[in-house]
Amino acid sequence: MNFFFFHLMPWPYLPPPREFLREHEAAWVTLSNAEYDPVRGAALYERYINELAGAEALGFDGIVVNEHHQNAYGIMPSPNLIAAALSQRTERIRICVLGNALPLYNPPVRVAEEFAMLDAMTHGRLIAGLVVGGGPEYYSYNINPTEARGRFREAVDLVVRAWTEPGPFSFDGEWYHLPYVNPWPRPLQQPHPPVWIPGLGSPSTIDFCAERGFGYMGVAYYAPPETFARQASRYWEAVERSGRPAVPENLGWLTTVYVGDTDEEARAEALPHLAYFAGNLAAGFVGQGKVWMPPGYIDAEALVQFLDDLRASADRRRDGPAALFQAYPMVGSVETVRERLLEFVLRHRIGTVLALLSFGSLPADLAQRSAERYAREVVPWVRERAAAAFAASATPSVELP
């Protein structure tokens, strides 16, 4: 079992959701950067880097950063810069960049170069996340969304070849044409760092990860756990078809976590900041005629499921706070969170848990207190029991205790 501290680096200073959405269409793409305060921003970067670096002392196995552009949802357009800073603040913990959005880089060999640098700077602690990028990114960078999947697959091949094949060699694909591929440096980890790919449930992405032996990280944390349950089932079926060994660490789940003294206290403390996250930062539209998933960006089957999940999430918000927590089951007391987490881990044979511990507008003191409880009272308890269960079973699912 591996437990990672995941961070979005959100902007917490927007008005409350109802007020915000009366004046702004979304927190993405079209929200004026006049809303960004550089002085507050500098303080936020210091806070968030301290939170990530502090995960090592708390005993986490890894920390996760990610890439988003032109939004208040996550003020981290260059996760590689954050990873470089963390390489000098940590010694043991794995650093995962989940990831670089390959279709936004031309040529994507730049990703191969920067990840090789990070692997050297971390002395082989890098996990390389290769991602398609979020739908709104295609508006921000004016990239044809119908090309997203083709560009991504070709870029993955280019990056892996750049890491593993001695150069110089030429690359002549459909999207990228390079007479010389010969990056210096090369990764410290051989043949290359572990590759993780996040997904919202697209069947083609899940199958691709299983076929290539990459880690699949389900990141639909806006949706109830049963959404990921479908993804996990699909993943293990794809692994079985591929003939590759079933490695629990290659299946990851991102979930929002808040641990309080009691269930009631945890819900009361987390609720306004979960509402800020759902109502402000994750607002699903970026202008008239511009949807979260632009046309052609996502497989039709996955788009249907994504829209169903969004409708269900909207219905829960209308049903009030109690229903909202159906989508956030890891909000509660130590006992509640660890029992729910263990059950979910065992049911779906999840070997990597990514915890979003600093979310929405959550203040630093509450985030720190919750992270300490989770790391010291939840993680060891779940780790011990899950490891024993995995050791006793070689199949993609096990019976619950």
C-alpha positions in Angstrom: 0.0 0.0 0.0 1.2 3.5 -0.9 -0.3 6.7 0.5 0.2 10.0 -1.3 -0.5 13.6 -0.4 -2.2 15.2 -3.4 -2.4 19.0 -3.9 -4.3 21.2 -6.3 -3.0 24.5 -4.9 -6.5 26.2 -5.0 -7.2 29.9 -4.9 -9.3 30.3 -1.7 -10.2 33.9 -1.9 -13.3 34.0 -4.2 -16.7 35.2 -2.9 -19.1 32.5 -1.6 -20.5 30.2 -4.3 -23.9 31.9 -4.7 -22.4 35.4 -4.9 -19.5 34.3 -7.1 -21.8 32.5 -9.7 -24.1 35.6 -9.9 -21.1 37.6 -11.2 -18.9 35.1 -12.9 -19.5 32.2 -15.3 -16.8 29.9 -13.9 -13.4 29.8 -12.1 -11.8 28.6 -15.4 -10.5 30.3 -18.6 -12.6 33.4 -18.5 -12.3 34.5 -14.8 -10.3 37.7 -15.0 -6.8 37.5 -13.5 -7.6 40.8 -11.9 -9.1 38.5 -9.2 -5.6 37.2 -8.4 -3.7 39.1 -5.7 0.1 38.6 -6.2 0.8 39.3 -2.5 -1.7 36.7 -1.4 -0.5 34.4 -4.2 3.1 34.5 -2.9 2.0 33.6 0.6 -0.1 30.7 -0.8 2.8 29.2 -2.7 4.8 29.3 0.5 2.0 27.6 2.5 1.3 25.0 -0.1 5.0 24.0 -0.7 5.4 23.8 3.1 2.3 21.4 3.3 3.8 19.2 0.6 7.3 19.1 2.0 5.8 18.4 5.5 4.2 15.2 4.2 7.6 13.5 4.4 7.8 14.0 8.2 4.2 12.7 8.5 5.3 9.4 6.9 3.5 9.7 3.5 5.0 7.6 0.7 4.7 10.3 -1.9 3.4 13.8 -2.8 1.6 14.7 -6.0 1.4 17.9 -8.0 -0.4 18.6 -11.2 -0.8 21.0 -14.1 -3.7 23.4 -14.8 -3.8 26.7 -16.6 -5.7 30.1 -16.4 -8.0 29.2 -13.5 -8.5 29.6 -9.7 -9.0 25.8 -9.3 -5.3 25.2 -9.2 -2.6 27.9 -9.4 0.1 25.5 -10.6 0.6 26.0 -14.3 4.1 24.5 -14.0 4.1 21.5 -11.6 7.7 20.9 -12.6 8.8 24.1 -10.9 7.0 22.9 -7.7 8.6 19.5 -8.0 12.1 21.0 -8.4 11.6 23.1 -5.2 10.4 19.9 -3.4 13.4 18.0 -4.6 15.5 20.3 -2.4 13.2 20.2 0.6 12.8 16.4 0.9 15.0 13.4 1.0 13.0 10.2 1.0 9.5 10.8 -0.2 8.5 10.0 -3.9 7.5 13.1 -6.0 4.8 12.5 -8.6 4.1 15.1 -11.2 0.6 14.0 -12.3 1.3 15.3 -14.7 2.5 17.2 -17.7 -0.3 17.6 -20.3 1.5 16.3 -23.3 -0.7 17.8 -26.1 0.1 21.3 -24.7 3.9 20.8 -25.3 5.3 21.1 -28.8 7.5 19.2 -29.0 6.7 16.9 -26.1 10.4 15.9 -25.9 10.6 18.9 -23.6 8.7 16.8 -21.1 11.2 14.0 -21.5 14.0 16.4 -20.8 12.5 18.1 -17.7 11.4 14.8 -16.1 14.9 13.4 -16.6 16.2 16.5 -14.8 13.7 16.0 -12.0 14.7 12.3 -11.7 18.3 13.3 -11.3 17.5 16.1 -8.8 15.4 13.8 -6.7 18.0 11.0 -6.9 15.5 8.7 -8.6 12.3 9.6 -6.6 10.3 10.9 -9.6 7.0 9.3 -10.7 6.3 10.7 -14.2 2.6 11.5 -14.8 1.7 11.8 -18.5 -1.7 13.3 -19.0 -4.1 14.5 -21.8 -4.8 17.6 -19.8 -8.2 18.9 -18.7 -10.9 20.0 -21.2 -10.7 23.7 -20.3 -6.9 23.6 -21.1 -7.8 23.2 -24.7 -9.7 26.5 -24.6 -6.8 28.2 -22.8 -4.2 27.0 -25.2 -6.4 27.0 -28.3 -5.7 23.4 -29.2 -8.2 21.4 -31.3 -9.8 19.0 -28.7 -10.5 16.4 -31.4 -6.7 15.9 -31.7 -6.2 15.4 -27.9 -6.1 11.6 -27.8 -4.1 11.2 -31.0 -1.5 13.7 -29.9 -1.3 12.2 -26.4 -0.7 8.6 -27.5 2.0 9.7 -30.0 3.6 11.9 -27.4 3.8 9.1 -24.9 5.6 7.0 -27.5 8.0 9.8 -28.2 8.7 10.5 -24.5 9.3 6.8 -23.7 11.6 6.4 -26.7 13.5 9.5 -25.8 14.2 8.0 -22.3 15.1 4.5 -23.5 16.5 4.6 -27.0 20.0 5.9 -27.5 20.1 9.1 -29.7 20.2 10.8 -31.9 17.2 9.2 -33.8 14.5 10.7 -35.9 10.8 10.7 -35.1 8.3 11.1 -37.8 4.7 10.7 -36.6 1.3 12.1 -37.5 1.7 15.0 -35.1 5.3 15.4 -34.3 8.3 15.5 -36.7 11.8 15.7 -35.2 15.0 14.9 -37.2 17.0 14.7 -34.0 15.8 13.2 -30.7 18.8 13.1 -28.4 17.9 14.5 -24.9 20.5 15.3 -22.3 20.1 14.3 -19.5 18.6 10.8 -19.3 16.6 9.5 -16.3 18.4 8.1 -13.3 15.8 5.4 -13.0 16.2 2.8 -15.7 14.7 2.1 -18.1 12.6 5.1 -17.1 10.7 6.5 -14.1 7.3 4.8 -13.3 4.6 6.2 -15.5 1.2 7.1 -14.1 -1.8 8.3 -16.2 -4.8 9.9 -14.5 -8.3 9.4 -15.8 -12.0 10.2 -15.3 -13.0 6.7 -16.5 -12.4 6.7 -20.2 -12.3 3.0 -21.3 -9.6 3.7 -23.8 -7.4 5.3 -21.2 -7.9 2.4 -18.7 -7.1 -0.2 -21.4 -4.1 1.8 -22.6 -2.6 1.8 -19.0 -3.2 -1.9 -18.6 -1.6 -2.7 -22.0 1.5 -0.6 -21.4 1.9 -1.5 -17.7 1.4 2.1 -16.6 -0.3 3.1 -13.4 -3.9 4.2 -13.7 -5.0 6.8 -11.2 -8.8 7.4 -11.0 -9.3 11.1 -10.3 -13.1 11.6 -10.4 -13.2 12.9 -6.8 -16.2 15.1 -7.6 -18.3 11.9 -8.0 -19.4 9.2 -5.5 -17.1 6.2 -4.9 -19.2 3.9 -7.2 -17.9 5.9 -10.1 -14.4 4.7 -9.3 -15.7 1.2 -8.7 -16.6 0.9 -12.3 -13.2 2.1 -13.3 -11.5 -0.4 -11.0 -13.5 -3.3 -12.4 -12.6 -2.3 -16.0 -8.9 -1.9 -15.1 -8.5 -5.4 -13.6 -10.4 -6.9 -16.5 -8.0 -5.1 -18.9 -5.0 -6.3 -16.9 -6.2 -9.8 -17.1 -6.6 -9.5 -20.9 -3.1 -8.1 -21.2 -1.5 -11.0 -19.5 0.5 -8.7 -17.2 0.7 -9.4 -13.5 -1.9 -7.8 -11.2 0.0 -5.1 -9.3 -2.2 -3.2 -6.7 0.1 -0.2 -6.6 -0.7 0.4 -10.3 -4.3 1.2 -9.4 -4.8 4.5 -7.6 -7.8 6.4 -6.3 -7.9 10.1 -5.5 -10.3 11.0 -2.7 -11.0 14.1 -0.6 -10.1 13.4 3.0 -10.9 15.4 6.2 -10.5 13.8 9.6 -12.0 15.4 12.7 -12.6 14.4 16.3 -16.0 13.2 15.5 -18.1 12.7 12.4 -20.2 15.7 13.3 -17.2 17.9 13.9 -15.5 16.8 10.7 -18.6 17.5 8.6 -19.2 20.9 10.2 -15.6 22.0 9.7 -15.3 20.7 6.1 -18.7 21.6 4.7 -18.1 25.3 3.8 -14.8 24.5 2.1 -16.2 21.5 0.2 -19.1 23.8 -0.9 -16.5 26.3 -2.1 -14.6 23.6 -4.0 -17.8 22.3 -5.6 -19.6 25.6 -6.1 -16.7 27.9 -7.0 -13.7 26.0 -8.2 -15.3 23.1 -10.0 -18.0 25.0 -11.7 -18.5 23.0 -14.9 -18.9 25.6 -17.6 -16.5 28.1 -19.1 -18.8 30.4 -21.0 -21.7 30.2 -23.4 -21.4 27.2 -25.6 -18.2 26.1 -24.0 -18.5 23.0 -21.9 -16.2 21.3 -19.5 -15.5 18.5 -22.0 -15.2 20.2 -25.4 -16.5 18.3 -28.4 -14.2 15.4 -29.4 -12.1 15.6 -26.3 -13.4 12.5 -24.6 -14.7 9.1 -25.8 -18.5 9.0 -26.3 -19.0 6.2 -23.7 -16.9 8.1 -21.1 -18.7 11.4 -21.9 -22.1 9.8 -21.2 -20.9 8.5 -17.9 -19.2 11.8 -17.0 -22.4 13.7 -17.6 -24.4 11.2 -15.5 -22.0 11.7 -12.7 -22.2 15.5 -12.9 -26.0 15.3 -12.8 -25.9 13.1 -9.8 -23.5 15.5 -8.1 -25.7 18.4 -8.8 -28.7 16.5 -7.5 -26.9 15.8 -4.3 -26.0 19.4 -3.8 -29.7 20.4 -4.2 -30.6 17.7 -1.6 -28.5 19.5 1.1 -25.3 18.8 3.1 -26.2 15.2 4.2 -26.5 14.2 0.5 -23.3 16.1 -0.4 -21.2 13.8 1.9 -22.2 10.8 -0.2 -19.6 12.0 -2.6 -17.1 12.6 0.2 -17.2 9.5 2.3 -13.7 10.1 3.7 -14.9 13.0 5.8 -15.4 11.9 9.4 -13.7 10.7 12.6 -10.6 8.6 12.6 -12.6 5.5 13.1 -15.1 6.3 10.3 -12.4 7.3 7.7 -10.1 4.3 8.3 -12.9 1.7 8.2 -14.5 3.2 5.1 -11.1 3.5 3.4 -10.0 0.0 4.2 -13.3 -1.4 2.9 -13.0 0.5 -0.4 -9.3 -0.5 -0.8 -9.9 -4.1 -0.2 -13.1 -4.3 -2.4 -11.3 -2.8 -5.4 -7.7 -3.9 -4.7 -6.4 -0.3 -4.6 -2.7 -0.2 -3.9 -2.2 3.6 -4.1 -4.4 6.1 -2.3 -4.1 9.8 -3.3 -5.6 12.0 -0.6 -6.7 15.6 -1.3 -6.1 17.0 2.2 -5.9 20.7 1.4 -9.0 21.5 -0.6 -11.2 24.5 -1.5 -10.9 27.3 1.0 -9.8 25.1 3.9 -7.6 27.2 6.3 -4.1 26.1 6.9 -4.6 25.1 10.6 -7.5 22.8 9.8 -5.7 21.3 6.9 -2.7 20.6 9.0 -4.6 19.1 11.9 -6.6 16.8 9.6 -3.5 15.7 7.7 -1.7 14.8 10.9 -4.7 12.7 12.1 -4.9 11.0 8.7 -1.2 10.3 8.6 -0.8 9.1 12.1 -4.1 7.4 12.9 -5.6 6.3 9.6 -2.8 5.4 7.3 -0.8 3.0 9.5 -4.1 1.2 10.5 -5.2 0.8 6.8 -1.7 0.0 5.6 -1.2 -2.9 8.0 -4.6 -4.6 7.2 -4.5 -4.0 3.5 -1.0 -5.4 3.2 -2.0 -8.5 5.0 -5.0 -8.9 2.8 -3.1 -8.4 -0.4 -0.4 -10.8 0.7 -3.1 -13.5 1.2 -4.7 -12.9 -2.2 -3.4 -13.0 -5.8 -6.7 -12.0 -7.4 -7.9 -8.6 -8.4 -10.5 -8.7 -5.6 -10.6 -10.1 -2.1 -13.3 -10.9 0.4 -13.9 -8.2 3.0 -13.0 -9.2 6.6 
